[in-house]
Amino acid sequence: MTDPDAILSQYEGKLADAQRKSDAIREELANLRVVERSADGQIVVTINDAGNLVDLKLGTSLQRKDGDSVAQEVLRVLQGAQSRVAATVQEAMSPMLGADSEAMHFIVDKLRSAHPLPPPQYLPGGGYGDEPHRLGAIEDDAPPSPPVARPRPQMPRSSQDDEEDFGDKGFLR
């Protein structure tokens, strides 16, 4: 017969192991950072495990540039860093969770859906190349084809004229 105290002791041991593993994961994620730099090195962003901006460094040469172009470049560098969060978390957590575990797949899928890869023209560590990025651009910039005119079906008309439907009386009576 199985000793209840032994079962309880074994359960408490498993629970303590799970708690230690959970604490290690929490600490690892709390310290995880992803750093991304612009091509000229004037913009440096640092994000945490959730993809949130925790540090931003701007070089002095950016003072001579247009504010809108600097803002766009900051966002591009930030998106580049965020797109690397899933891979960085996977690399850090694989020893603890297992590279092919269901938990790891769940975490990585959630992070990838929250922070997708940047557009293909993005150069890691270097923005979007020489061509300016156009917001709202569609893959096919050709104008849409005109709508096809469809004939409207004719409603059958009664032999009586529409004016005589209600006779001499108003329709509200």
C-alpha positions as CSV (number, residue, x, y, z in Angstrom):
1,M,0.0,0.0,0.0
2,T,1.2,3.5,-0.8
3,D,2.1,5.8,2.0
4,P,0.1,9.1,1.9
5,D,3.0,11.0,3.5
6,A,5.3,9.8,0.7
7,I,2.9,10.9,-2.0
8,L,2.5,14.3,-0.3
9,S,6.2,14.7,0.0
10,Q,6.7,13.8,-3.7
11,Y,4.0,16.3,-4.7
12,E,5.6,19.1,-2.6
13,G,8.9,18.3,-4.2
14,K,7.5,18.6,-7.7
15,L,5.7,21.8,-6.7
16,A,8.9,23.3,-5.4
17,D,10.7,22.4,-8.6
18,A,8.0,24.0,-10.7
19,Q,8.2,27.1,-8.5
20,R,12.0,27.3,-9.0
21,K,11.6,26.9,-12.8
22,S,8.9,29.6,-12.9
23,D,11.1,32.0,-10.9
24,A,14.1,31.4,-13.2
25,I,11.9,32.0,-16.3
26,R,10.5,35.2,-14.8
27,E,14.0,36.5,-13.9
28,E,15.4,35.6,-17.3
29,L,12.5,37.4,-19.1
30,A,12.8,40.4,-16.8
31,N,16.5,40.8,-17.8
32,L,16.0,40.1,-21.5
33,R,16.8,43.0,-23.8
34,V,17.0,43.4,-27.6
35,V,19.1,46.3,-29.0
36,E,18.8,47.6,-32.6
37,R,20.8,50.3,-34.3
38,S,20.1,52.4,-37.4
39,A,22.4,52.1,-40.4
40,D,24.3,55.2,-39.4
41,G,24.3,54.3,-35.7
42,Q,22.6,57.5,-34.7
43,I,19.5,55.8,-33.4
44,V,19.7,53.0,-30.8
45,V,16.6,51.4,-29.4
46,T,16.4,48.9,-26.6
47,I,13.2,46.9,-25.9
48,N,12.2,44.3,-23.3
49,D,10.8,40.8,-23.7
50,A,7.3,42.2,-24.4
51,G,8.6,44.4,-27.2
52,N,8.2,47.6,-25.2
53,L,10.7,50.4,-25.6
54,V,12.9,50.7,-22.5
55,D,15.7,52.9,-23.9
56,L,16.2,55.3,-26.8
57,K,19.4,57.0,-27.7
58,L,19.6,59.6,-30.4
59,G,22.9,60.9,-31.9
60,T,23.6,64.6,-32.1
61,S,23.8,64.6,-35.9
62,L,20.0,64.0,-36.0
63,Q,19.4,67.6,-34.8
64,R,20.2,68.7,-38.4
65,K,17.5,66.4,-39.9
66,D,13.8,66.9,-40.4
67,G,11.8,65.8,-37.3
68,D,9.4,63.6,-39.4
69,S,12.2,61.7,-41.0
70,V,13.9,61.1,-37.7
71,A,10.6,59.9,-36.2
72,Q,10.0,57.5,-39.1
73,E,13.5,56.1,-38.8
74,V,13.1,55.6,-35.0
75,L,9.9,53.7,-35.7
76,R,11.6,51.5,-38.4
77,V,14.5,50.7,-36.0
78,L,12.0,49.9,-33.2
79,Q,10.0,47.6,-35.6
80,G,13.3,45.9,-36.5
81,A,14.0,45.3,-32.8
82,Q,10.5,44.1,-32.1
83,S,10.6,41.6,-34.9
84,R,13.6,39.9,-33.2
85,V,11.9,39.5,-29.8
86,A,10.4,36.1,-30.5
87,A,13.7,34.6,-31.6
88,T,15.6,36.2,-28.6
89,V,13.0,34.8,-26.2
90,Q,13.1,31.4,-27.8
91,E,16.9,31.3,-27.6
92,A,16.8,32.4,-23.9
93,M,14.0,30.1,-22.8
94,S,14.8,26.9,-24.8
95,P,17.1,25.5,-22.1
96,M,14.4,25.9,-19.5
97,L,11.2,25.0,-21.5
98,G,12.6,22.8,-24.2
99,A,13.0,24.1,-27.8
100,D,10.1,22.0,-29.1
101,S,7.7,22.2,-26.1
102,E,4.1,23.2,-26.5
103,A,4.8,26.1,-24.1
104,M,7.6,27.4,-26.2
105,H,5.6,27.2,-29.4
106,F,2.7,29.1,-27.7
107,I,5.0,31.9,-26.4
108,V,6.9,32.3,-29.7
109,D,3.6,32.3,-31.8
110,K,2.1,35.0,-29.5
111,L,5.3,37.1,-29.8
112,R,5.5,36.7,-33.6
113,S,1.8,37.7,-34.0
114,A,2.3,40.7,-31.8
115,H,5.5,41.8,-33.5
116,P,5.6,40.5,-37.1
117,L,8.7,40.7,-39.3
118,P,9.3,44.1,-40.9
119,P,8.7,44.6,-44.6
120,P,11.1,42.7,-46.9
121,Q,13.0,45.8,-47.9
122,Y,14.1,46.4,-44.3
123,L,17.8,45.9,-43.8
124,P,18.6,44.5,-40.3
125,G,20.6,47.2,-38.5
126,G,20.1,49.5,-41.4
127,G,16.6,50.8,-42.0
128,Y,14.8,50.4,-45.3
129,G,17.5,51.1,-47.9
130,D,17.7,54.0,-50.4
131,E,14.1,54.0,-51.5
132,P,11.8,55.9,-49.1
133,H,9.1,53.8,-47.5
134,R,5.6,54.8,-48.6
135,L,2.8,54.3,-46.1
136,G,-0.3,53.0,-47.5
137,A,1.3,51.8,-50.7
138,I,-0.4,48.8,-52.3
139,E,1.6,46.0,-54.0
140,D,-0.3,46.7,-57.2
141,D,-0.4,50.4,-57.7
142,A,-2.4,50.0,-60.9
143,P,-5.8,51.8,-60.8
144,P,-8.7,49.5,-60.2
145,S,-10.7,48.3,-63.1
146,P,-14.0,50.0,-63.6
147,P,-17.0,48.2,-62.2
148,V,-19.0,46.0,-64.5
149,A,-22.4,47.4,-65.2
150,R,-25.1,44.8,-64.7
151,P,-28.5,45.2,-66.1
152,R,-31.2,45.7,-63.5
153,P,-34.0,43.3,-63.6
154,Q,-37.3,44.8,-64.7
155,M,-40.1,44.6,-62.2
156,P,-43.4,43.3,-63.6
157,R,-46.0,46.0,-63.8
158,S,-49.6,45.4,-63.1
159,S,-52.2,46.3,-65.5
160,Q,-53.4,49.1,-63.2
161,D,-51.6,52.3,-63.0
162,D,-49.6,52.9,-59.8
163,E,-51.7,56.0,-59.1
164,E,-54.8,53.9,-58.8
165,D,-53.5,51.5,-56.2
166,F,-55.3,53.2,-53.3
167,G,-58.3,54.6,-55.2
168,D,-59.6,57.9,-54.1
169,K,-58.8,57.2,-50.5
170,G,-55.5,58.0,-48.8
171,F,-53.3,55.2,-47.8
172,L,-53.3,56.2,-44.1
173,R,-57.0,55.6,-43.5
